[in-house]
Structures are given as structure tokens and as C-alpha cells.
Amino acid sequence: MKGLCKRLGFDPPARTLHCFRHTFAVNYLRKGGSVFHLQKVLGHSTLEMTRRYANLVTADLQTVHERVSLLSAR
């Protein structure tokens, strides 16, 4: 992966594969994927590890809340 980044003309991040896994996990959850399915896809034995891996920001949580809350103005 680092070789590909260099061939494309930019410096690869220090933790390339971890970065891809993290980005996949966060985007999977942002698109509405189940945390339980994500746990299996990532091969984690506990939800705690999945939670650490796919840490969402406050804006993500607000978006989900607005989508599912009975009190939100849809």
C-alpha cells in the first residue's frame, strides 16, 4: 500500500492499513450499517474493540439522533 501511495506521488500515512480500516468502519456506520455486522467484518471478538476502532464524532451522533428521534422535525 505504501508503494502504491508513493507511485501516485504522495507520502503514505504512517499507519496506512489501519487508516483504511478505520475509514471503512466510520463510513459503514455513517451509512447506517449495524455495529454488530461491523464487528464481524472487522473480526473483533468484542464490541468494545469495534467501538474504539470506529469512534464517531458528535456531528455523526447528532445526525443519527435527528433521523430516528420522534421529536425531530422531519
Stockholm file with secondary structure:
# STOCKHOLM 1.0

chainA/1-74         MKGLCKRLGFDPPARTLHCFRHTFAVNYLRKGGSVFHLQKVLGHSTLEMTRRYANLVTADLQTVHERVSLLSAR
#=GR chainA/1-74 SS CHHHHHHTTSCCCTTHHHHHHHHHHHHHHHTTCCHHHHHHHHTCSSHHHHHHHTCCCHHHHHHHHHHHCTTSCC
#=GC SS_cons        CHHHHHHTTSCCCTTHHHHHHHHHHHHHHHTTCCHHHHHHHHTCSSHHHHHHHTCCCHHHHHHHHHHHCTTSCC
//
